[in-house]
Every structure is written in C-alpha cells, then in structure tokens.
Amino acid sequence: MSYTNPKKPSPAPAALTPISGADLPAWVYAKPDPVAYAAEPQAPADATDDLLTRAEVARYLRVSDRTVSRLIRAGKLPAARIGRAVRIRQSDLFDMLNGKPSISAGLSTCRE
C-alpha cells in the first residue's frame, strides 16, 4: 500500500510563499495590553549610596578605566581610597552626570 499526497508541491520556496490568515494562530493577531505608566517621575531604582569600583563606573559610562581615573584626578568625580582600592559613591556619579559641582577634592594628589 503506497500513500500519495493529494497536494502538489509548490514550485516556489517556502520562504517566498504568502502566509494566509488561517495558517497562523490567534495569538499572533492579539494586540498587547497598554502599559500603565506612573503619573510622577520616580527616582532611579539604582540611586543609592553603593560604592562602585573604577571599572564599574567605566562600564556604566561606557568609557575606559583611564578616563574615570582622569575624572577623579581632575576633581570632577569625587572618590575615596579604601586601602589600595578606589571607590566612587553612586550618588556622586549621578551628581556629576547631572552637572552638580562636587564638594570634595577627590584623589587629585594620589597616584593610582
């Protein structure tokens, strides 16, 4: 007993054949629910006084580690040395990005 397919194969490749609405499931045509936005702008979720390393700040700013060191030396980004490690307070980083002047001299005289 041999089986024969009643449909003839399409001469066009499958990627070029149009898709009819009957071929797709119903969830494809469903519209997403609208997202409810907050009425008031909120503080960023990561606005804390966590301490960041130079590498973490560089990754956040998408610059090199050396650029972060230059910002610290220039006094534009306040930092503290804890042992041999340099740490930057996250709120100081956001203040620098918002254009607020820094009140500490930073590590301008320290070698890194």
C-alpha positions as CSV (number, residue, x, y, z in Angstrom):
1,M,0.0,0.0,0.0
2,S,1.5,3.3,-1.1
3,Y,0.5,6.7,0.1
4,T,0.1,9.5,-2.4
5,N,-0.1,13.2,-1.3
6,P,-3.2,14.8,-2.8
7,K,-1.5,18.3,-2.7
8,K,1.1,19.0,-5.3
9,P,4.3,20.6,-4.0
10,S,4.7,24.3,-4.6
11,P,7.3,25.3,-7.2
12,A,8.2,28.4,-5.1
13,P,10.4,28.1,-2.0
14,A,8.6,28.1,1.4
15,A,10.1,31.5,2.3
16,L,8.5,33.1,-0.7
17,T,5.0,31.7,-0.4
18,P,2.5,34.0,1.2
19,I,1.0,33.1,4.5
20,S,-2.7,33.1,4.8
21,G,-4.5,34.2,8.0
22,A,-5.8,30.7,8.5
23,D,-2.3,29.4,8.8
24,L,-1.4,31.5,11.9
25,P,-2.6,31.0,15.5
26,A,-5.0,33.6,17.0
27,W,-2.4,34.9,19.5
28,V,-0.4,36.4,16.6
29,Y,-3.2,38.8,15.9
30,A,-3.9,39.8,19.5
31,K,-2.9,43.3,20.4
32,P,-0.8,43.8,23.6
33,D,-2.3,45.4,26.6
34,P,-1.3,49.1,27.1
35,V,1.3,49.6,29.7
36,A,0.3,51.8,32.6
37,Y,2.9,54.5,33.3
38,A,3.4,56.2,36.6
39,A,2.0,59.7,36.8
40,E,5.0,61.1,38.6
41,P,8.6,60.6,37.6
42,Q,10.3,58.4,40.2
43,A,13.9,58.3,41.3
44,P,16.0,55.7,39.5
45,A,15.9,52.3,41.2
46,D,19.7,52.3,41.5
47,A,20.0,55.7,43.1
48,T,21.7,54.5,46.3
49,D,24.9,55.2,48.1
50,D,26.6,52.0,47.0
51,L,30.3,52.1,46.4
52,L,31.5,51.4,42.9
53,T,34.9,50.5,41.5
54,R,36.5,52.4,38.7
55,A,35.8,49.5,36.3
56,E,32.1,49.6,37.2
57,V,31.9,53.3,36.7
58,A,33.7,53.0,33.4
59,R,31.3,50.3,32.3
60,Y,28.3,52.4,33.3
61,L,29.6,55.5,31.4
62,R,30.9,53.3,28.5
63,V,34.4,54.8,28.7
64,S,37.8,53.4,29.6
65,D,39.1,52.9,33.1
66,R,41.7,55.5,32.4
67,T,39.1,58.2,31.6
68,V,37.5,57.6,35.0
69,S,40.9,58.0,36.6
70,R,41.3,61.3,34.8
71,L,37.9,62.5,36.0
72,I,38.9,61.6,39.6
73,R,42.3,63.4,39.3
74,A,40.7,66.5,37.8
75,G,38.3,66.6,40.8
76,K,35.2,66.2,38.6
77,L,34.3,62.9,40.2
78,P,34.8,62.5,44.0
79,A,36.3,59.3,45.1
80,A,37.8,57.7,48.2
81,R,40.7,55.3,48.6
82,I,40.0,52.3,50.8
83,G,43.3,50.6,51.3
84,R,44.6,50.3,47.7
85,A,41.2,50.3,46.1
86,V,39.5,53.4,44.7
87,R,35.7,53.6,45.3
88,I,33.2,56.1,43.9
89,R,29.8,56.7,45.6
90,Q,27.0,56.1,43.2
91,S,25.2,59.3,44.2
92,D,28.4,61.3,43.4
93,L,28.4,59.7,40.0
94,F,24.8,60.7,39.3
95,D,25.6,64.2,40.7
96,M,28.5,64.6,38.2
97,L,26.3,63.4,35.4
98,N,23.6,65.9,36.3
99,G,26.1,68.8,36.4
100,K,26.2,69.4,40.2
101,P,29.6,70.6,41.4
102,S,31.5,68.2,43.7
103,I,32.4,69.4,47.2
104,S,35.3,67.1,47.8
105,A,38.8,67.4,46.2
106,G,38.8,63.7,45.4
107,L,42.0,61.9,44.9
108,S,43.7,64.5,42.9
109,T,47.1,64.1,44.7
110,C,47.0,60.3,44.9
111,R,48.8,58.1,42.5
112,E,46.7,55.3,41.1
